[in-house]
Amino acid sequence: MVDGGIVGSQIQHVAGVRQVIANACENNPLAASGGVTVLGASKSQPAAMIEAMVAAGVMDFGENRVQEAEAKWPILKKKYPEIRLHLIGSLQSNKAADAVALFDVIQTVDRVKVADVLAAEMARQGKVLPCYVQVNIGGEAQKAGVGVPEAPALIAHCRALGLVLEGLMCVPPLGHHPAPYFALLAKIAKSAGVSGLSMGMSDDYETAVRMGATCVRLGRVLFGERAV
Ligand SMILES: *Cc1c(COP(=O)(O)O)cnc(C)c1O
């Protein structure tokens, strides 16, 4: 059973987010014409919270770690087969087989090795998972993602492998205004002919939608503050 009290507040959170997105799209030529996917970033959230979010109408979820996802998602996916589960954290190549088996979308293709291993695993398992190339849009040493100058070559490599490239993904640097970074991601996508833009988190999703995001990845604003 899904707790009615939790569902009530989740419905309010989701409605609030959808209103912000609708306002950001209104009379805005840069906004995504095909709508914006609200992805629940469900790291550290228990199954009951996720089920409340499903009841509130969220159908896309993102997990950062393959192992954590394996512990909670097989049952949830069986129960709600229409959910799309996205990997939004770094993928180690030795986890690629497990990731391809469990996830529906991989948003964190950030180097040639990962692209190669994913393509081989999809062929072996007979699955086609849409992918995003993750770009280290602020060029930060500690952050995952392919460098901006190297992004076009990695995109070309993914295409040559036959990967289905759904879009580009980024996490802009903390403490900077995110708009220039979102604009840069949109520019790279446009010149490479990639349509999806996974950008925007709880603190900056309104800006991201204004700049053309097709997918916003939301944790705190949907689920409430994380305990950890
Ligand atoms: C946790 C996480 C999010 C969501 O973060 P919030 O600030 O809680 O909205 C989005 N993207 C990635 C890659 C994350 O790890």
PDBQT file of the ligand as one rigid body, heavy atoms in Angstrom, charges set to zero:
ROOT
HETATM    1  C1  LIG A 301      21.019  14.066  -7.125  1.00  0.00    +0.000 C 
HETATM    2  C2  LIG A 301      21.083  14.444  -8.555  1.00  0.00    +0.000 A 
HETATM    3  C3  LIG A 301      20.119  15.279  -9.119  1.00  0.00    +0.000 A 
HETATM    4  C4  LIG A 301      19.007  15.947  -8.315  1.00  0.00    +0.000 C 
HETATM    5  O1  LIG A 301      19.537  16.865  -7.431  1.00  0.00    +0.000 OA
HETATM    6  P1  LIG A 301      18.595  17.889  -6.605  1.00  0.00    +0.000 P 
HETATM    7  O2  LIG A 301      19.489  19.065  -6.403  1.00  0.00    +0.000 OA
HETATM    8  O3  LIG A 301      18.214  17.193  -5.350  1.00  0.00    +0.000 OA
HETATM    9  O4  LIG A 301      17.428  18.204  -7.457  1.00  0.00    +0.000 OA
HETATM   10  C5  LIG A 301      20.197  15.525 -10.489  1.00  0.00    +0.000 A 
HETATM   11  N1  LIG A 301      21.189  15.010 -11.243  1.00  0.00    +0.000 NA
HETATM   12  C6  LIG A 301      22.145  14.214 -10.736  1.00  0.00    +0.000 A 
HETATM   13  C7  LIG A 301      23.197  13.676 -11.630  1.00  0.00    +0.000 C 
HETATM   14  C8  LIG A 301      22.125  13.921  -9.375  1.00  0.00    +0.000 A 
HETATM   15  O5  LIG A 301      23.090  13.154  -8.855  1.00  0.00    +0.000 OA
ENDROOT
TORSDOF 0
